[in-house]
Amino acid sequence: MQTLRIEELTKTYGDKTLFKDASFIINEHDRIGLIGTNGSGKTTLLNTISGLEGADSGRLVAPNNYRIGYLKQQPQLDPEKTIIDAVFDGAAPVFQTIKQYEEALAAYSQAPEDPKLQDRYVKAENKMEQANAWSAESDVKTILTQLHISDWSQKIKTLSGGQVKRVGLAQVLIQAPDLLILDEPTNHLDFDSIAWLEKYLATYKGALLVVTHDRYFLDMIANQIIELSFGKLYFYTGNYQDFVTQKAKRVERELTAEHKQQQLYKKELAWMRTGAKARTTKQQARINSFNELKDNLNKVQVDGKVDINLEQQRLGKKVLELRKGTLTLADHQIIKDFDLLIQAEKRIGITGVNGAGKSSFLNVLAGKLALDEGELIVGETVKLAYYQQQMEPIPEDKRVINYLNEVGQSIVDKNGEHISTTQLLEQFLFPRFMHGTLIKKLSGGEKRRLYLLKLLMTKPNVLLLDEPTNDLDIGTLTVLEDYLDKFNGTVITVSHDRYFLDKVADDLLIFEGNAKIARYSGRFTDHLKKEATQAEVSVKTKRKKANTKEATSVKPKEKVKLTYAEQLEFNKLEQEIEKIDLQIEELQEQMAQSDGSDYGKLGELQQKIDALTAENEQKMLRWEELGQYV
């Protein structure tokens, strides 16, 4: 079993201790979710474990052949390489094996009579077989297709940031390292890609360490949660829902224990004030215990709550209306003759495929992008705030409190009380010592939180939110969801976060591309279930038609026989399919023997069966494709 031991890692950043004496073990099949507030040090911990950053103290212990694959929030890929070359540009042994084989094959083709070149080619071919590298290229193309990257000849420099993230994800997945580290892997992914990734990771053989704000994703893939809070690591068994329950119990225990300590302190303080002196060894021990008790009081640290209770301006019934709106950008039609009436207190979620124009549509509603045709009507009482995916430039050399003072040095809350910017910052998890900090020293998530606070200080009654879940920690998202639930105005949100959409949207606009926009009333997960059911029926219908057509007609074969590599792949697929069938039978037997009371265990078994079934279907398709030439 391949195991990585993290022993007493400590890392500081300026005066702040990000983590101290962090110790834990990552075993082969662990699925670990790392949780913490923005700025707590999650990314630094990932960088340290991956070897990109050094620690102040501590060490990592692993076998010499232990491999770590790391998807950063912003992957660094060679801008001049094509997508397929960039994916194969990694340092994984399978990539090196493929390169060596291609070089040996090229040399052998030039001089097939040379015994040295022949021997080199045979060895390279054997290595390809041992490393299962024959299918590596097809696996890469399958992964890229699932991530909606189709033109593999494109250069990296021509891609958007989201596309680069998906190429980086493909690169680390194909490497199949012992430990796969993923930092916000679901950012910029469509929902079908996220569903595919969940299934892919369910059958992953190595260990997984992931940072994500996607709570549904954590529920699906994690069997452990590590929380980084105030420099300490806390460990929980299970997924995100299990973490929420267990953390609440932990905090309650610690606060109860601290309360008892405070009561004991008051009692001992009263004794000390009577003029206690160390006349005996017993009295001296009691005095020493009092001093120790005093030093350890108020040591329990709990994450603060982002309390958003700001005044709002009155909003009339008429908010926004789009009449026969048409917009085309760079030959891509975003909307055509589109009508939309948005009224007060509406909660609208905008989602759909990447590149369909969701952010452009939000720019139209915000008045930042003009329609080609049609009309946008804005209500007279509308006070709009637009939280953009690409933030407005924040002056990096400005201090945190000065940035907010541009709006005002105080603001009125819903109760009519004045709140200073200092108090407001503390409510938003910026402790007093950070108020004078230069913005350039903040983490990406802390900058997003500060940007959100500044927008809300303007007292809007209409909120436009473009991917608000990106770079915000789960704690902040939870409170933002609660705030939006109580918000008296209108909220229009572009998001790919299923959990967030379920919480904040009652009506949906689903952008399918080419100005096709579907409307749905209800929870987003209900819409996904409906789509999945329809897709399953469609696939079965197509297969039935295809089988009928094949039975009545014989297609001419362009290909005569399999290559040597394809024959090896075909033989191996038969064995793999049989193995998976046996695994599914064993899991079904376990379910049958269960008494049915442990729903968590049944759900876990069903999840494994679903993942194996999906894998088997993919292998069967390839086996059938190759089988026609055997």
PENORUR-V779213 format. One line per field, one symbol per residue. ss: DSSP state (~ for helix, > for strand, _ for the rest). phi: phi as a letter, one per 40 degrees, with the letter a starting at -180 (. if undefined). A space follows every 10 residues. Layout:
ss: ???
phi: ???
This chain:
ss: ___>>>>>>> >>>__>>>>> >>>>>>____ >>>>>_____ _~~~~~~~~~ ______>>>> >______>>> >_________ _>~~~~~___ __~~~~~~~~ ~~~~~~~~~~ ____~~~~~~ ~~~~~~~~~~ _____~~~~~ ~~~~~~____ ____>~~~__ ~~~~~~~~~~ ~~~~~___>> >>>_______ ~~~~~~~~~~ ~~____>>>> >___~~~~~~ ~__>>>>>>_ _>>>>>>__~ ~~~~~~~~~~ ~~~~~~~~~~ ~~~~~~~~~~ ~~~_______ ~~~~~~~~~~ ~~~~~_____ _________> _______>>> >>>>>>>>>_ _>>>>>>>>> >>>___>>>> >>_____~~~ ~~~~~_____ __>>>>>>__ ___>>>>___ ________>~ ~~~~~____> >>>____>>> ~~~~~~~___ _~~~___>~~ ~__~~~~~~~ ~~~~~~____ _>>>>>____ ___~~~~~~~ ~~~~~~___> >>>>___~~~ ~~~~__>>>> >>>__>>>>> >__~~~~~~~ ~~~~~~~~~~ ~~~~~~~~~~ ~~________ ___~~~~~~~ ~~~~~~~~~~ ~~~~~~~~~~ ~~~_____~~ ~~~~~~~~~~ ~~~~~~~~~~ ~~~~~~~___
phi: .cbbbbbfcb abbgcbccab fcbabbcdbc bbbbbicdgc hccccccccc gcbcccagab baccccbbbb ccdbcbbccc ccdccccccc ccdccccccc cccccccccc accccccccc cccccccdcc cfcccccccc cccccccgbb cccccdcccc dccccccccc cccccfccbb bbbfccdgbc cccccccdcc ccbccccbbb bacccccccc bcbabbbbaf gbbbbbchcc ccddcccdcc cccccccccc cccccccccc ccccgdbccb cccccccccc cccccbcfcc bbdcbcccbc cbccbcccbb abbfcbabbf gbccbafcba bbbcgcbbbb ahccgchccc ccccccgcbc ccagabbbcc ccbcbbcccc ccdbcccccd cccccccica accccgccbc ccccccccgb cdccccccdc cccdcccccc ccccccccfc bbbbbbfccc gbcccccccc cccccccccb bbbcabcccc cccbbbbbbb cbgfgcbcba bhcccccccc cccccccccc cccccccccc cbabcccccc accdcccccc cccdcccccc dccccccccc cccccgcccc cccccccccc cccccccccc ccccccccbc
